[in-house]
Amino acid sequence: MIDPTDWFDTPKSILLAVLRVLWWLAWDVCVQTVGWSIGWCVLRVLTLGRYPEERLGGVDEASSGTAIVVELVGLVVLAAGIWGLAGALP
Protein backbone atom coordinates (compact mmCIF):
# COMPACT_ATOMS: atom_id res chain seq x y z
CA MET A 1 0.00 0.00 0.00
CA ILE A 2 1.23 3.50 -0.82
CA ASP A 3 1.75 5.74 2.16
CA PRO A 4 0.71 9.36 1.43
CA THR A 5 3.54 10.70 3.58
CA ASP A 6 6.04 9.19 1.12
CA TRP A 7 4.79 11.60 -1.55
CA PHE A 8 6.35 14.48 0.34
CA ASP A 9 9.76 12.88 0.96
CA THR A 10 11.13 13.39 -2.56
CA PRO A 11 10.19 17.09 -2.90
CA LYS A 12 11.41 17.65 0.64
CA SER A 13 14.80 16.09 -0.10
CA ILE A 14 15.11 18.06 -3.36
CA LEU A 15 14.31 21.30 -1.54
CA LEU A 16 16.84 20.44 1.15
CA ALA A 17 19.52 19.80 -1.48
CA VAL A 18 18.78 23.14 -3.19
CA LEU A 19 18.95 24.97 0.14
CA ARG A 20 22.29 23.32 0.95
CA VAL A 21 23.73 24.42 -2.40
CA LEU A 22 22.48 27.98 -1.84
CA TRP A 23 23.96 28.00 1.68
CA TRP A 24 27.34 26.87 0.33
CA LEU A 25 27.21 29.48 -2.44
CA ALA A 26 26.33 32.27 -0.01
CA TRP A 27 29.15 31.20 2.32
CA ASP A 28 31.64 31.02 -0.52
CA VAL A 29 30.73 34.41 -1.97
CA CYS A 30 30.14 36.38 1.22
CA VAL A 31 32.83 35.09 3.51
CA GLN A 32 35.56 33.76 1.29
CA THR A 33 35.44 36.13 -1.66
CA VAL A 34 34.37 39.39 -0.03
CA GLY A 35 36.11 38.80 3.31
CA TRP A 36 39.35 37.67 1.68
CA SER A 37 39.45 40.54 -0.82
CA ILE A 38 38.87 43.28 1.73
CA GLY A 39 41.07 41.66 4.37
CA TRP A 40 43.87 41.04 1.89
CA CYS A 41 43.92 44.70 0.82
CA VAL A 42 43.79 46.00 4.39
CA LEU A 43 46.49 43.66 5.68
CA ARG A 44 48.75 44.30 2.69
CA VAL A 45 48.55 48.05 3.36
CA LEU A 46 49.08 47.67 7.12
CA THR A 47 52.02 45.26 6.75
CA LEU A 48 53.54 47.10 3.78
CA GLY A 49 52.99 44.17 1.42
CA ARG A 50 54.35 41.39 3.64
CA TYR A 51 51.19 39.61 4.82
CA PRO A 52 49.46 37.61 3.48
CA GLU A 53 52.03 36.14 1.13
CA GLU A 54 49.34 34.66 -1.13
CA ARG A 55 48.08 36.64 -4.10
CA LEU A 56 44.73 38.43 -4.04
CA GLY A 57 42.89 35.47 -5.56
CA GLY A 58 44.89 32.95 -3.56
CA VAL A 59 42.41 32.07 -0.86
CA ASP A 60 42.52 28.43 -1.96
CA GLU A 61 46.32 28.28 -1.61
CA ALA A 62 46.34 29.88 1.86
CA SER A 63 46.58 27.82 5.02
CA SER A 64 43.44 27.57 7.13
CA GLY A 65 44.80 29.90 9.80
CA THR A 66 45.83 32.56 7.30
CA ALA A 67 42.51 32.32 5.48
CA ILE A 68 40.52 32.70 8.69
CA VAL A 69 42.54 35.70 9.88
CA VAL A 70 42.36 37.50 6.53
CA GLU A 71 38.64 36.78 6.07
CA LEU A 72 37.79 37.90 9.61
CA VAL A 73 39.77 41.12 9.19
CA GLY A 74 37.93 41.75 5.94
CA LEU A 75 34.51 41.13 7.43
CA VAL A 76 35.27 43.28 10.50
CA VAL A 77 36.47 46.14 8.28
CA LEU A 78 33.35 45.78 6.12
CA ALA A 79 31.05 45.76 9.16
CA ALA A 80 32.84 48.76 10.68
CA GLY A 81 32.58 50.65 7.40
CA ILE A 82 28.86 49.96 7.10
CA TRP A 83 28.36 50.86 10.74
CA GLY A 84 30.30 54.10 10.32
CA LEU A 85 28.53 55.10 7.13
CA ALA A 86 25.17 54.40 8.72
CA GLY A 87 25.97 56.97 11.40
CA ALA A 88 25.76 54.46 14.21
CA LEU A 89 29.14 55.31 15.67
CA PRO A 90 28.92 56.88 19.13
SERO-4910 file (N, C-alpha, C, O; in steps of 0.05 Angstrom, whole numbers):
BEGIN
 pado doro    nc1    nc2    nc3   cac1   cac2   cac3    cc1    cc2    cc3    oc1    oc2    oc3
  Met    A     17    -24      0      0      0      0     18     25      0     39     26     13
  Ile    A      9     45    -14     25     70    -16     18     88      7     -6     93     13
  Asp    A     38     97     20     35    115     43     36    144     33     55    152     21
  Pro    A     15    160     38     14    187     29     37    205     39     45    224     26
  Thr    A     48    198     62     71    214     72     96    210     55    113    228     55
  Asp    A     98    188     40    121    184     22    121    203     -1    142    208    -13
  Trp    A     98    213     -8     96    232    -31    111    258    -25    120    271    -44
  Phe    A    114    265      0    127    290      7    157    287     12    171    306     14
  Asp    A    167    262     14    195    258     19    213    266     -4    234    279      1
  Thr    A    206    260    -28    223    268    -51    224    298    -55    246    309    -57
  Pro    A    201    312    -56    204    342    -58    218    354    -34    233    374    -37
  Lys    A    215    343    -11    228    353     13    258    350     10    273    368     17
  Ser    A    267    327      1    296    322     -2    308    339    -24    331    348    -22
  Ile    A    293    344    -46    302    361    -67    305    390    -57    325    403    -62
  Leu    A    285    399    -42    286    426    -31    310    429    -11    323    449    -11
  Leu    A    314    408      4    337    409     23    363    410      8    381    424     17
  Ala    A    366    395    -14    390    396    -30    395    424    -42    417    434    -42
  Val    A    374    436    -52    376    463    -64    384    483    -42    401    500    -48
  Leu    A    372    481    -19    379    499      3    408    496     12    421    515     19
  Arg    A    418    471     12    446    466     19    465    479     -1    485    490      6
  Val    A    458    476    -27    475    488    -48    474    519    -45    495    531    -48
  Leu    A    451    531    -40    450    560    -37    465    569    -12    478    590    -13
  Trp    A    464    553      9    479    560     34    509    560     28    524    578     36
  Trp    A    518    539     14    547    537      7    555    561    -11    576    573     -7
  Leu    A    538    568    -31    544    590    -49    546    616    -34    564    632    -38
  Ala    A    527    621    -16    527    645      0    551    647     18    564    668     20
  Trp    A    559    625     30    583    624     46    608    630     30    625    646     38
  Asp    A    609    617      7    633    620    -10    635    649    -20    657    660    -20
  Val    A    614    661    -29    615    688    -39    618    709    -17    636    726    -19
  Cys    A    602    707      4    603    728     24    628    727     41    641    747     45
  Val    A    634    703     51    657    702     70    683    699     56    701    715     60
  Gln    A    685    680     38    711    675     26    718    697      6    740    709      8
  Thr    A    701    703    -12    709    723    -33    710    751    -22    730    765    -25
  Val    A    688    760    -10    687    788     -1    706    792     23    722    811     24
  Gly    A    705    774     43    722    776     66    752    775     59    768    790     69
  Trp    A    759    756     42    787    753     34    796    778     19    818    788     24
  Ser    A    781    788      0    789    811    -16    794    836      1    814    849     -2
  Ile    A    775    842     18    777    866     35    800    862     55    817    880     59
  Gly    A    801    839     68    821    833     87    849    833     75    868    842     87
  Trp    A    852    822     51    877    821     38    888    849     32    911    855     38
  Cys    A    870    866     22    878    894     16    886    909     42    907    922     43
  Val    A    870    906     63    876    920     88    902    910    100    919    926    108
  Leu    A    905    884    101    930    873    114    955    879     97    976    884    108
  Arg    A    952    879     71    975    886     54    984    915     59   1008    921     59
  Val    A    964    933     62    971    961     67    984    964     95   1004    977     98
  Leu    A    972    951    115    982    953    142   1009    941    146   1025    950    162
  Thr    A   1015    919    132   1040    905    135   1060    912    113   1081    899    110
  Leu    A   1054    933     97   1071    942     76   1077    920     56   1100    917     46
  Gly    A   1057    904     49   1060    883     28   1072    857     37   1078    840     20
  Arg    A   1074    853     63   1087    828     73   1067    806     80   1074    782     77
  Tyr    A   1043    813     88   1024    792     96    997    799     85    989    822     86
  Pro    A    983    780     74    989    752     70   1007    749     45   1006    765     27
  Glu    A   1022    728     45   1041    723     23   1026    714     -3   1037    717    -25
  Glu    A   1002    703      0    987    693    -23    977    717    -39    975    739    -29
  Arg    A    972    712    -64    962    733    -82    933    739    -75    920    725    -59
  Leu    A    922    760    -87    895    769    -81    874    746    -85    856    743    -69
  Gly    A    877    731   -106    858    709   -111    867    683   -100    857    662   -108
  Gly    A    886    683    -81    898    659    -71    886    648    -46    900    636    -30
  Val    A    861    652    -41    848    641    -17    850    611    -16    851    599      6
  Asp    A    849    598    -39    850    569    -39    878    558    -33    881    536    -23
  Glu    A    899    574    -38    926    566    -32    935    572     -4    955    562      6
  Ala    A    920    589     10    927    598     37    921    575     57    903    559     54
  Ser    A    937    575     79    932    556    100    906    564    114    896    587    111
  Ser    A    894    546    129    869    551    143    871    575    162    853    592    163
  Gly    A    892    576    177    896    598    196    898    625    182    886    644    191
  Thr    A    914    626    161    917    651    146    890    659    134    882    683    135
  Ala    A    876    640    122    850    646    110    830    657    130    816    677    124
  Ile    A    829    645    153    810    654    174    817    682    183    799    699    186
  Val    A    843    687    188    851    714    198    844    735    177    832    756    183
  Val    A    852    730    152    847    750    131    817    754    126    809    777    123
  Glu    A    802    733    126    773    736    121    760    750    144    742    767    140
  Leu    A    768    744    169    756    758    192    763    788    192    746    804    198
  Val    A    788    794    186    795    822    184    778    836    163    769    858    167
  Gly    A    775    823    140    759    835    119    730    839    127    718    860    121
  Leu    A    718    820    140    690    823    149    687    843    171    667    858    171
  Val    A    707    845    189    705    866    210    708    893    198    693    912    206
  Val    A    726    897    179    729    923    166    704    930    150    695    953    151
  Leu    A    692    911    137    667    916    122    645    924    142    630    943    137
  Ala    A    642    909    164    621    915    183    626    943    196    607    958    200
  Ala    A    651    949    202    657    975    214    651    998    194    642   1019    201
  Gly    A    657    993    168    652   1013    148    622   1018    145    613   1041    142
  Ile    A    607    996    144    577    999    142    566   1013    167    549   1031    165
  Trp    A    576   1005    190    567   1017    215    574   1047    215    557   1063    224
  Gly    A    598   1054    207    606   1082    206    590   1098    187    582   1121    193
  Leu    A    586   1087    163    571   1102    143    541   1105    150    528   1124    141
  Ala    A    531   1087    166    503   1088    174    499   1109    197    477   1114    204
  Gly    A    521   1119    207    519   1139    228    514   1128    255    505   1142    273
  Ala    A    521   1102    259    515   1089    284    538   1091    304    537   1081    326
  Leu    A    560   1104    295    583   1106    313    576   1126    336    564   1146    331
  Pro    A    585   1120    360    578   1138    383    593   1164    381    590   1181    399
***
